[in-house]
Amino acid sequence: MAPSLPPQRQLRHRLLLHHRLGRCRRFGFLELTPTLLLPVFLLALLLLISPGPTQAEPQDRGEAAGSLATKLSEALEALGLAPGDGGEEGAEKDSQDGESTTQGTQAEAQKVEVELVLEGVDGELRERLLAILGIAAAAREGAAHPEEVKVLHARAPQEIQRVLESRGYFRAEILDSLELLPPEAIAREQRPSLDTVPLPGYRAVYRIELGTPLRITERSLEILPIPPPPESPSSPPTQDEAFQRWLETYPLAPGDILDQGTYIAARDRLTGLAARRGYFRARFQQAEIRIDRDANTAQILLRFDPGPRYRFGAVDFQQDSLDPQLLGRFVPFSPGDPYDANQVLGLQQRLLRAPYFDRVTVRPQRPSSEAQSPSTTANRTGSQETPPESQDDPPDEIQQPTTAALSIPVTVTPSFRRRESYSLSAGYGTDTGARLSAGWEMVRVNRYGHYAEAQIKLSERETSGGARYVVPLIRQNLDERELATSSFGDSAITLAAGIEDKELETSESTLSFASLRWGSPWGRWRQVVALSYEDHEYSVGSIDQGQGYYLLPSISLSYFRSQGRGRPSSLDNFSLELKGASDRLFSDDSLIRGHVRYSLARSLGEGTRILARGELGVLTSPDFRQLPPALRFFAGGDQSVRGYDFQSLGPKVEDQVVGGRFVASGSLELETRVRGMLGAAVFWDVGNAFDNVGDALEQGAGVGLRVFSPVGVFKADVAWGLTERNPSGNRPVRLHLSFGWGF
């Protein structure tokens, strides 16, 4: 066995070999002397088939690699390409590195810094070059072996040329130089650490003359018609609107500079579009770029055959916990509908919105790929050529598939949540004081998907408890917008009952209720029709006291849209509710009550948002003073007009707030992220509850601190009541806090 070389020596031999071969290739030696390739090939083949050790332990593998490197080095010396046979330059290197292993190791251990100078390009093209060039990576790392720098420098012109040609610059000229510099000559801004002792280094300079760019003179884009389905072969061929939109938005036009990256992206976008829409036999009959370097022009030729469109087959749910008919109503498509990957994603999203599942895997059983790989060719050596992989001849005829062959079955594998779960949360708010809540939930009462939940809430001002029983009503045929916005609870019948006890500064009340609600989606909106029976026992200060029973039919309409989680960049939340009662129908008093609320958020960029909200309410009743406080309107507090206590604004009787027939309020807030999780806000609020239209509105303004944590937002606002004076004549100041957490 031949003696092994140290790893550093092996690295030196490999780098010098790449360097010499790169120089020969760069100056055309290998192309001018093709006879040189035959002995190199035979030598490599001999080395590959030569017997080696039958058993190689880890410590022997280095010796085997060293033996192979030694054989290759000896053979290259015979051909005049060995690292040691480089003329004066090679002799100089050998004298510097030494012949002994110790001297070679010391030479390889020395590293140098690299300074890169790139002239003649800027903008995106410069950034692309810096990302591609190997010598640019060495400059960023800060230090490299001298031989490695030389190899990377030798490769750089070819790397630059490839990038420039992909951007349409086929006539670019590149002048390169590599200069050895003393340590103090390296630009300090290019050193990885200014605290380290500077090393000697190289300055690699590349001066680029882009020349005249190659422009597109012809663009031929053709998408063949879609054949009729097997069940109606006499139907005329059709066109897919999605393909027509692709044609209309194709990014390259005659007169544009040829950008092969844009060409490839547009081509791949078409194949991806075809796959998402079920054209699994789609192929390019022609996909090429014809380049005439003499005329400095290019032609783009694309001919795309989408083939037949596949259709949905049966959906198989891999589970036995829920009724298959219930799960079938989650499916937004029917067998035989044209395949669309968005529908598959919509099915998965609908299932995840249901309370039953932790994870859902949806697998369409798509056929094996039959599409031809499209070719992208830019001929660089001839005046005008057609690549061999792109033919103008018509493709072979494809056998017309049957209906069964075009069917895509879908398999759904859900992972269920625990049937029962418990929750506990705590928090604090200026409106509620300290609060604590506990909940229980059973997500699968039976095979039909019914679920139940109960919750108890305790706070300084309110104590409540209630339960709900939900019967899902799943709509199957939803359009694309409904798929994106509908949730599980949008279509359901809900039975609820509970009790609430409130002790506020302005009133005290106890409410017992039972309700029946039916909800269903309406486009992007959600409508709810409800009937509730309420028993109120109340006192408003020392003015109004009593007890009332009300049968309240109601209808509500809501809309919610959010982009982003936690702190959405865009949000719209709208709700409208109308309810009423008649003293002739199981109620003590007659009334009609309407309440509308709207809030929004919009991003202004750089972590800044503007937030706005508003509300309007109207209440009519023959005897307003007999109505409980839960049906009257009040203003003031964290979610109303800051700077005033919770429900402290409204008409007064004997200096006590009794609530009003109307409410109007609004708020504007500018919120920005200062650093990390910390943010700040400034706001202005206006509003009041009143009995007569035109009554004065109270105003409040202030500043706030925000802490954006993963579990929610902590808010601390300092607000001044602008239109109210305390006995000392100063504007009142109030601190509003809101935060909470769950476990």
N, C-alpha and C positions, 0 to 999 in steps of 0.2 A: 504493500500500500504506500502510495506517495505521501511524503510528509505534508501535514495540513498547514494552512496559513492562518495567522490570527484573524479574527473578524475584521479588525481595522484594515488589514492588508487586503482581505477579500473585497471590502468596500472600495478601497482605492483602485483595485484592478477593474471592478465593474464600472466605476465612474469614469475612469480613463478610457475604457473600451467604448462606453456610450459617447464620450466626448469625441473620440477619433472617428467613430462611425458617423456621428452627426456632422463633423466637418467634411468628411468625404461626401456624404449625401448632399450637404449644403452646396459644395462646389462642383457637384456633378461627377465625381470620380467613379461612383458605383454605376451610374448610368452609362458613362463612357467606356468602362471596362467590365462588361457583363461576365467575362470569363472568370472574373474574380469570385463571382457568387458560387460557382459550382464546387470548388474545393471547400469553401466555408460550409456549404450545405452538407457535403459528404462528411466533413469533420463533425458537425453537429449530430448527424445521424449515427456516426460511429460511437460518439460519446453516449448517446441515448441507449444503444443496444449493447454496450460493453457490460460485462458482468460486474456486479457489485457485491457487497457483503450481503449474505442471506439474512442475517439478523443484525439489526442496527439498534443498539441501545441509545438512549438520549445522548450519552456522552460521545458515541461513535458517529452520530449524524454530522457533527461539525467537521470530523476528520474526512467523512465522505464528501461533504461539500467543498472542503479545502482541496481534496484530490481532484475533483472535477474542475475547480477554478484553476488549479495548476496546469492540468492538461490543456484547458482552453487557452491559457496564457502562453504555453509553449507553442501551441499550434499557430497562434496569432503572430508570435515572433517569427515563425517560419514564413508567414505570408507578408511580413513587413508591417503588420498593424499592431504589434504588441505595444504595451505601454512603455517598455524599455527601449523601443526602436523608434524614436521620434525625432531623429536628427539632433541638431544642436539644442532644440527645445527640450527633447526627451532627455538628452544627456544632462542638461541643466537641472531638470526636475529630479533625475536620479541622484545627482550630486547633492541636491538639497535634501531629498528624502532619505538617502543612504540605502545601502543594500541590506543592512541587518534588520531584523524584526523590531528591535528596540527603537532604532532610528525611525522606521516607518510608522510605528505606533505614535511616537512623539509628533511626527509631522501631521498625522491624521487627527490628533487630539487638538491641534491648533485650529481655531475658528476665526473668521473675519466677519466684519460688518458689511452690509450691502446697502448702497444708496442707488435708488432707481430714479432716472430722469426720463420722462415720457413727453415728447414734444410733438405738436401738430394735431392733437386731438383734444377734445374737451367734452363736457356734458356726459350723457348716457354712454356714449361710445368709449370715453376714457374710463368710466367706472367699469364697463364690461371688460376692457382689457386688463385692468388691475385685478379683476376677479379671476381671470383666466390664466394670466401669466404665472408660470412657476417661479420665476425670479422675483415677481412681486410678492409672492407668499414668503420667500426667503427674506426679503427686505422687511416684511412685517414681523417675522419671527425674530429678526435682529442679528442673528449670527448663523454662519454656515461654513462648511469646509471649503477651502479654496477650489478643489477640484469639482465639488458640487456646483459652485457658483459658475465655473466655466461651462459645465454641461448645460446648466439651465440657461445661460446666456446664449449658447449655441442653438438651443431649441427655440428661443424667444422669437426670432423673425418668422419662423413657420407658424407659431401660435398667433402672432399678430396678423399674419397674412390670412389665416383661416377666419379670424374674427372679422377682419375688414371685408373679405369677400362675402361673408354671410350678411353684411350690411350693404352690399352692392358696390364696394370699392375694389374693382378688379385691376385697376391700374396704379395702385398705390406703390410708392417707393419707400423702402425702409433702409436707413443708414444706422448701423449699430457700432458701438465701441465699448470696450471694457478696459478700465484703467485702474491700476493698483495705486491706492492712496495711503498716505500716512494717517495715523489715528486722528490727528486734529483736523483733517480735511473733511471728515464725515459730518454731514449736516446734523446738528444736534436734535432738530425736530424729528429726524428719522430714526433716532436711537430708541430702543425699547425702554431703556432706563437711563436717565441722566445722572443717576447716582453711581453707576458702575464705572470702572476704569475703561476708557475707550480702547477699542481694538483697532488694529489695522484693517483696511477694508478695500472694497471694490466699488467703483462708480460705473453702473451700467447705463448707457445713454442710447435711446432709440429715437431717432428723428424721422418723422413720418410725413410724407407728402401724399395726401389722399388722392389727388388726381380727379379726373372727371368721373362721377358716379355712373353706374349702369342703370338705365331707366327702362321701365316697362313700356313696350310699344303695342302689345296685343294681350288681351285677356279673354279667354274663352271658358265660360263656366256653364255647365249643362248638368241638370239633374233629370234623369229619365222619369217618365210617369210610373205610378204605382200600379202593378197589375191587379185585375179584379180578384176578389176572393174566390176560393174554389167552389163555394156553393152557388155562385152566380158568375160563371166564366164568360157569359156574353155581355156583362156590364162593361161600360167604357173605362179605360184607365183614368186614374185621378191624380191630383197633385196634393201634397201635404202643405198646409199653410206655413208650418214651421220651417220647411225647406225654402219656401219662397222668401220668408223673412231673412233667412241666412244669405240668400242671393242678394237681397236688397242692402244688406249691411256688410257685404264683403269689403275688407279694409284696403285692398290694393287696387288701384285704378291705373289706366294708361297715363303715362307722364310721371308716375311716382317712382322714387328710387326703389330698386328691388331690395326688399328686406326678407331674407329667408326665414328668420324667426317668426315674423308676422305671417308669412305664407304657411308655415308648419302649424302655427297656432290656429289659424282659420280652418285649415284642413282637418286638424284633429277635433276642432269644435263641431264640424259637420259629422264626423264619424261618431262622436259622443252623442250628438243629438239623435242620430239614427238609432243608436243602441238604446237610448232612454225611451224612444218612442216605439220600440219593438221591431225595428228593421234589422233582424239579426243575420240576414243574408246579404246585407249591403256590401258593396265593393266598388272600388274605383276601377273603371275600365281604362282610364287614363289619368295620371297625376304626375305632371312633370313641369320643369322649368327649362326652357330652351334658351341658351345663352349664345349670343354672337359677340365674341370678344373684339373682333375687328370693328364691328359697327357699334359696339358698346350698348347693345340692346338686349332685352329679354322678353320671352313670351311665356305666359302662364296658361297651361292647358289642363283643365279639370273636367272629367266626365264621370259622373257618379250614378250608379245604378242602385237604388235603395232596395229593390226586390220586394217581395210580399211583406205585409205587416202582420206580425204575430198577434194573437188574441189571448185574453185571459182564459184560463181553464178553471177547474174547481179549486177551492181553498180548503186546505186540510189543517185543522187546529189540533196540535199534538198535546191534548189535555183531556181530562175526564172530570174536572171539578165543576164546570159551568155547563149549562145547557147549550148544545151546539146552535140552536136557533137564536139564542141571545147573542152569541159571538158572531153569528152570521150577519146580524144587523149592524155590526161595526164595519163590515166590508163595504167600501164606497163604490164598488163596481160589481158587475154581474158576469158570469161566464159568457164568453163570446164578445165582450167589449174589446175594443182595440187596446193593446198593451200600452201602458204609460207608467214610467217609473215614478212619476209624481203621485199617482194613485197608490202605488205600493208604499211610498213614504207616508201618504195620508192615512193609510190603514194602520201603520205602526204608531203614528202620532195619536190617533184616536184611541188605540188600545192603551197607550201610556197615560193618557189623560184620565182613564177610568181608575177607580181606586183599587182594582184587584191586583195589579201587576207591578213587580219591581223592574223587570226587564222583558222585552219582547223582541224576538228575532223573526224577521219575515224574509223567507228565501224563495224567490221565483226560480223555478226549475227551467232555466234558460237553456237552449240548445248549445252544443259546442260551437265555437266560433267557426263560421264558414267564410268570413270576409277575407278578401285578399289584403295583404299589408300594402298600404299605399306607398309609393316610392317618391322620394324627393331628390331630384338630381340637378346639380348645377355643374355643367361640363366646363372644365377649366383649361383643358389642353387643346381642344380643337376650335375651329371657327364656329361650327354649328353642328351639334350632334343630337341624336335622340338616344337616350339611355336604353340599354337592352332590356331592362325590366319594365319599361313603359312602351307598350306597343299600340299602334294605331289600328291593328286588326280587330274586328269585332270579337267579343268573348264567346266562348263556347256556350251553347244553349243550356240553360239550367232546367231540369225537370220540374214541372209545376207541382208543388207540394199539395198534399191533401189537407182537409180541415183539421184532422187530428194531429197532423205533423206541425201545424201552425199554432197549436194550443200550448199555453204556458201555465202549468199548475203552480200553485203557490202554497208553501208550507209555512205555518205559523207555529213557533215554539215559544210559549209564554212561561215566565217564571213568576209564581204567585207570591204576593205579600203574605205575611202572617195574618191569619184570619182575625185575630183580636189584637188590639194595640192600645196603649195608654200614653197619655201625654201630661206634662206638667210645665207650666210657664209662670214667670213672674216679671214684674216691671213697675214702672212709675210714670205717671203723667200728671201734669198740673191740674187737668180737668178731673181726673179720677182719683188722684192720690196713689198710694201704694196698692198694687193689685196682684192677685194670685188666681190662677185658673187651673183646673184639672179636667181631663177629658178621657172618654172611652169610646172606642170605635170597633165595630164588627163589620168588615168589608164584604163578607159573604155569609149572609144569613141562610141562604138556600141556593140551589142550583140555578135559580132564575135571576141571580144577581142582586137581590134586595140587600140593602145595607142599612145599618142603624148606628146612631151615635148619640152620646149624651155629654153634657158639659156643665160644670159649675164654675162661676166666677165670683170672686170676693174682692172688694175694694173698699176704700174708706167711704165712698159715696154711694156705691151700688152693690147689691148682692142679687145674683140671678142664677137660675138653673133651668135646664130644658133638655128636651130629647127630640130627635128626628128619626123618621123611618122613610126611606126613599125607595121607590119602585122605578127603575130606569125604563125609559121609552126611547129606544135607539132608532134614529132615522137613518135609513140606508143610502138613499140617493141624494147626495150632497154635491153641490158644485165645488169648484176649486177654491173659491173664497171661503165657503162654509167649512171646507176641510181644514183650512189654515186657522180658523178662529173658533170653531165649535168645541165645546168641552163636554165632558160626560154629563154633568148636571144640567146642561141646557135643556135636555128632553127628559123630564122625570115628573112623577107625581110624588109630592112630599107631604107627609103628615107630621105636624109638629105641635108640641105643647110645652108650656113653661110658666115660670113666675119670675117677676122682677120687682125688686124693692129699692127705691131711690130716696136718699136723704140729701137734698141740696140746700144751699143757703136760702133759695127763694121758694122751695116747695118740698113736699114729701108725698110719695105716692107708692101704691102697691098695685101691680098689674098681673092678672092671671089670664092666660090666653090658650086657645087651641085653634089650629088653622089647617086648611087644606089648600095646597098650591099645585098648579100645573104649569110647567115651564116648557117652552119650545123655542128653537132658534128661528129667526126670521132674517135670512141673509146673514149679514154680519151683526145683526142685532139679536137681542134675547128678549122675549116677551113672557110675562108671567101673569096668569090670572089666578086670583086667590080669594078665599072666603075665610074670614077669621071671626071668632067670637071672643070679646074682651070684657073683662070685669075690672073696673078701675075704682080704687079707693084712694082719696087724695085730700090734700089741704095745700092751698096756696097762701103762704104767710098765715095771717089770722083773718084773711078776707073771705076766701072761697074755700068751702069744705063740702065734701059730699061723696057719693058713690054712684057709679053709672055702669050700665050694661049696653054693649054695642055689638051689633052684627054688621061687619064691615066687608062688603065686597070691594075688591080693588083690582086694578090692572097697572102693570108697570112695564116700562121699556128701557133697556139699558144697552150700552155700547162700550166696549173696552178694547183698546189697542195699545200695545206696548212694544217697543224695539229695545232689546237689551234687558238684562236681568240686574236686580239689585238697584242700580241707579240708571234707569233707562234714559237713552238719549232722546227718545220721543215717546210721548204718552198722551192718550186721550181717554177720558173716563166720563161718560155721560149717563145720567139716570133721570127718569121721569116717572112719577107715581101719582095716580089718581085714586082716591077712595071716598066712600060716602056711606051714610047711614040714614035710616028713616025711623021716626018715632012710631010709625005704623007697622014696622017689621022688626020686632024683637030688639028694639033700641029705646033708650030713655030720651034721646034727643036726635034731631035731624042735623046733618052736616054734609058738606062737600069740601074736600081738602085736596089741594094740588101742590106738589113740591118738585122742583127741578134743580139739579146740580150738575156742574161741569167743571172739570179740572184738566189742565194740560201741562206738558213740559216739552221744551224744545232745547236742543243743544246749540250753543253758539260757538262751539269749538274750544279746544285747549282746556277741557274740563269745566267749562262754564255752561250753566243752563239758566233759562228763564222759566219760571213757574207762575201759573195763574190759576185762579179758581173763582167761582161765583155761584150764587144760589138765589132763587126766588121762590117764595111760598105764599099761597093764598088760602084762607079758611073762611068759609061762610057758614053761619048757624043762626037760627032765630034767637037763641039764648046763649051767647058766647060764654057768659060767666058760669054756666052749668057744665061746661066741658072740662074734662080732666087736663092737667098740664102736659101729659104725653101727646095730646092733639094740638095744643097751642104752639106758638112760635116764640123762641127766645134767641138771643144773639150774645156774642162774647165768648172768649176762650181760645184754646189752641187752634181749633179748626174753624174759627169764625173771625172775630176781630180781636187780635192780640193787643195787649195793654189793658184789658178788662177781664174781670173774673168770669168763670164759666156760667153762662146763662144769666148774667147780671144786667143785660141790656134788654129793654122792652118797656111798654107802658107801665106806669106805677099807679097804685091806689094806696093812699095813706103812706107814701114813701116806701111801698113794697112793690117789687116787680111781679106783675101778674101775667105777663105774656101778651102777645098781640095777634091780630088777625093777619098781618102780613110780615114777611121777613125779606130782606134784601142785603146781600153782602158780597164783597169782592176782595181780591188780594192779588198783588204783584210782588214777585220775589226774584232777586238775582242771586244765584248761588254759584260758587266757584270752588274748585279744589285748590288749596294753597300748597300743600306738600304732603305726599303720602296719603294717609287716611284723613288728614285734617282739611277742613273746608270752612268757608265763611259765607255769610248771607246778609243781605240788606232787604228790607221788606216794607210795604205799606198796605194797610188793611182799612177797609171802610165798610160800614153796614150798621143795621139796627133792626129791631122788631118794633112794629108800630100798628096803630089802629086806623090811621088816616093816611092816604097817599099824599106825599109831600112833606111828611114829618122829617125832622132833621136826622141826618146820618152821623154816627160817631166815627172817628178816625183814630188809627193807631199806627205807629211806625217804630222801627228799631233795627237792631243788628243781631246776628246769631252766629253761633259756633256749631260746626257739623263734624261728626266723627263717623266716617264710612267704614263700618266693620263688616266682616263676612256675614254676620247674622242680622244686620239691620243698621239703621242710622240713629245715632244719638244726637238729639237736638237740644240746644240751650239758647233761648231767645230772650233778649232784654228789650221790652217794648214800652213805649211811652203813650199814654192816652192823650192825643193831641187836642181833643175838644172837651176835655173834662178837667176840672180844677178841684183839688182837695181843699179842706178848710183853710190851709195856710196859703192858698193861692197858687200852688205849684202843680204842674202836671203830674199825675200819678205814674209810677214806674212799677212794672210787674215783670217777674221772671217766669218764663214758660219752659218747662222741662218735659222731655219725652224720650223714653228709651225702654228697652225690654230685652229679655233673652228667654230661651227655652231649653229644657233638658229632659 
